[in-house]
Amino acid sequence: MSRAVEQAIEWTACLRSGQVEPQERHAFDAWLAADPSHAQAWATVQHHLGSTLGPLADGNPALRRALQVSNGRRTVLRGALALAGLGLGAHLVSRPGMPLELGADLRSDTAERLSRTLADGSELQLDACSAVDLDFTATQRNLILRSGKLIIRTSNDPRPFLVHTPCGSVSALKARFMVALHDDSVHTWVLDASARIDTRDGAQLILQAGQGARFDAAQITPLTANRHGESSWSDGWLSVDDWSLAELLDALRPYRHGVLRASPEAARLRVSGLFPLDDSDRALAALEQTMPLRIDRYLGWWTRIELHG
């Protein structure tokens, strides 16, 4: 399910809850006008709800009653709409630019890490929900990261190895490094030897082993040491040192089916620890036991995290 569709589901739950504040209506109007994909996602959700959610409620009296009550209606609607979104996902998955990247040369599914030895002997690891294209020529080895994260150990080859992203590239001759796509930037960590960042607008930076950087199309900013755990996913565990809860949830989402959300207040909490990626429910349970959080689950598909107490 695309982020725009998820947001459209959130807004549908909000506007149909009967508890809409004026500022929420203004925020919805601003969201709808901000990007053509938002209007398209909104129209798609509304079109499919009539044929998906209506029959679902008709065949489930308990769900129908839940949708008719006003107390807590918005949270119930979120879960029901997310379940209806299962039908949306099947409809949208074949469209260009969707998260599964079905046309990629190599891709990993939800909760799957993928390891491959490439034709030149380089060793590639993809995090869950990641996709790459390969383009090796006589003069250089190109890898295009279309979604998610990768770790590459490049082989001893005279051709430079370049990982291309929307913001620029990371290149090396013989090294091991991680590259991760974020909403508006790219993070990279060098795990062995050295690598060079070249942004789309021409900025450059050479990183040595143990160093990381965030870059967009124009600028490169060194990452602090507490971010080094970003590359720990290759072993199935995520090492977190004073991250926001929002950042941890971003790392867990590729390992879960459905929607995982946190309130703005909960998302700002700081988190440290070692979390199992292959058992994200266990990771969430540990958060609930050690932090002032309440985790609500709806219909086995929608997970919402709120501050508790």
Secondary structure, 3 states (H helix, E strand, C coil): CCHHHHHHHHHHHHHCCCCCCHHHHHHHHHHHHHCHHHHHHHHHHHHHHHHHHHHHHHCCHHHHHHHHCCCCHHHHHHHHHHHHHHHHHHHHCCCCCCCCCCCCCEECCCCCCEEEECCCCCEEEECCCCEEEEEECCCCEEEEEEECEEEEECCCCCCCEEEEECCEEEEECCCEEEEEECCCCEEEEEEECEEEEEECCCCEEEEECCCEEEECCCCEEECCHHHHHHHHHHHCEEEEEEEEHHHHHHHHHHHCCCEEEECHHHHCCEEEEEEEHHHHHHHHHHHHHHCCEEEEEECCCEEEEEECC
